[in-house]
Amino acid sequence: MKHIIWFVSIFLLLIIVPFDASRGVMKKVAFTTLVESSANIVRGTVADMNSYWGDDHRAIYTDLTVAVSEQYKGDSGAGQITVTILGGNVDGLGLMVEDVPRFSNGQEVILFLNPKGDVFQINCLYQGKYTVEDEVVVERGTAVTGFVARILDTIDVGEER
C-alpha cells in the first residue's frame, strides 16, 4: 500500500509541477551572433592559470593569463589579458561547470570575449573558445586562415548595417 501511495504521489507531482527541460540546456548560438555579440575576439596562448575561492567562498574561479598574438575585434589594450572562468581546483577541491570550456597551459586558442571590469569573460561559454593546433581550428576541423576570414567577413557585414 505504501508503494502505491508513493507512486501516485510522484505521478501527481509530475503532472502538477511544470517542467521545462530546455532551461538546463545551452542553446547553440549562430556564428554571426557569436561574432556580433563579442566585444573582443583574440588569438593567443594560455600562459598561466590561477584558481581561487570567490569572495563568499561558495565558488571557485580561475584566472587565465592569455598572451595575445592577434586581435580580430576590439582592443584589449595589452599583450596579455586576464580571462576569468567559473571552475578550477583549490585546496584539493575541484569545481567543474558544464558548458564552461576547459583550458591548459600552453594551449593556443581563439576567444570570443566581453569585458567585465579589468578582466574578460568568454562569450557564450564553450561556444566562445576554439582550440588551435597546427594552424587548424580543432572544433571546426578547418584552417585558421579560413576561420579568421569568416570572423572578419562577419564583422565587416555587421559594420555595413
N, C-alpha and C positions, 0 to 999 in steps of 0.2 A: 504494500500500500504506500509506503514512504517513497518508493521508486516512482510510482505513478504520479504522486503529488509533485515530486521534484521535476519529473519530465514535463508535466502540464505547466508548472510554474515557469520553467525555462522557455517552453514553447510560447506561452503568453507574453513573456518578456521580449522575446524576439519579434513578435508581431506588433506589440505596442510601442517599443522604443525604436525610433527611426535610426537607420544605419546607412551611412554614406561611405562606401568603401573607397571612393575617389579622394577623400580628404587626406589619406595617408600615402598617396601615390604622387611622385614627382612627375609632372607632365612634361613631355618633350616640347622644347621651345624651338621655333623656326630659326634657322641660322641668321636670317636677316634681323629678326627680333633680338637675338643674342648680340649681334654687332651693334645695332642701333641703341640698345639699352645699356651698353657698356660705355663708361666714360673713358676708360683706358684699355687698350689692347697692346700687350707687350710679349716679346720673346725674351727668355732669359734662362738662367741656370740657378737651381736651388743651391745656395751657398751655405746656409745654416738653418737649423730648425731648433726652436726653443719652446718647450711645453711648460705650462704653469697653471696654477689654480686661478680661477676667476676671483674677483673681489669678494663674492659671497661664499666662496669655497664649495659651490654646488656644481661647477662645470670645469672642465679642463680645456684650455685653448692652446694653440700652437702658433707662434710667430715664425713665419718663413722669411728668411732674408733671400731675396732674389736679385742676382746680378743681371741687370737688364742689358741685353745686347742690341735689341731693336725695339722701336716704338712705332706701332702702326696707327694708333689712335690716341689722342690726348697727349699730355705731357706730364710724366711722373716727376720731372724736375730733378732726377738723381740717377746715378749709375746703379744704385742699389735701392730697392724698395722693400717695405715690410708688408707681408700679406698675412692676415690673421684668419685662422680657420678654427672651427669648433672641433675638439677632439685632440687626443695625444696621450702621452704616458708621463705620470708624475708620481713619485713616491711609491713605485711598484703597482700603481693603479692605472688602468687604461680606459679611455673613453673613445669608442669608435661610433661615428654617427653615419647612418645610412644616407646616401646621396652626397656626402661631403667627400671630395676627392682625396686620394692618398698621395703622399709625396715622399721622396727620398733625397738625401743629399747627393748633389751632382746631377740630378735629373734635369734635363733640358725640357722646357715647357713653353707653350703659348697660352697666355692667360687673358681672360676677359674679366675686367675688374671695374669696381666702383670704389671711390674713396669714402672712408669713414674716419674723419679726424686726420691724424697723421699716418694712418695705415690704409691698406686697401683690403677689400673683401672680394671674393670670387663671385661674379655674377652668375646666377642660375646654377649654383652648386657644381656638381660634377660636370655639367654641360659647359662650364666656363673654363675647363682645364683640358689642354691637349698635350700629349707627350710627343717629343721629337726624338727620333732615333735614326741616325744615318740619313738625315735630311728627309725623313718620311714622318708624316703625322700618323702616329700609330693607330689612333681611334678611327681614322678615316681611311688608312691604307693608301694615302695619296702623298705626292711630293709636296714639300713645304712651299715651294715656289707657287704651285697651283692653289694651295690653301690660302696663302697670303694674298695672292691676286684676287681671290674671291672676297676676302675681307676688304681689301682696298676698293674693289668694284662696288661692294655694298655701301661702303662709306661714301663714295662718290655719288651714287644714286640717291642716298639719303640727303646729301647736301644740296642736290638739284631740286628737291621738293620744296 
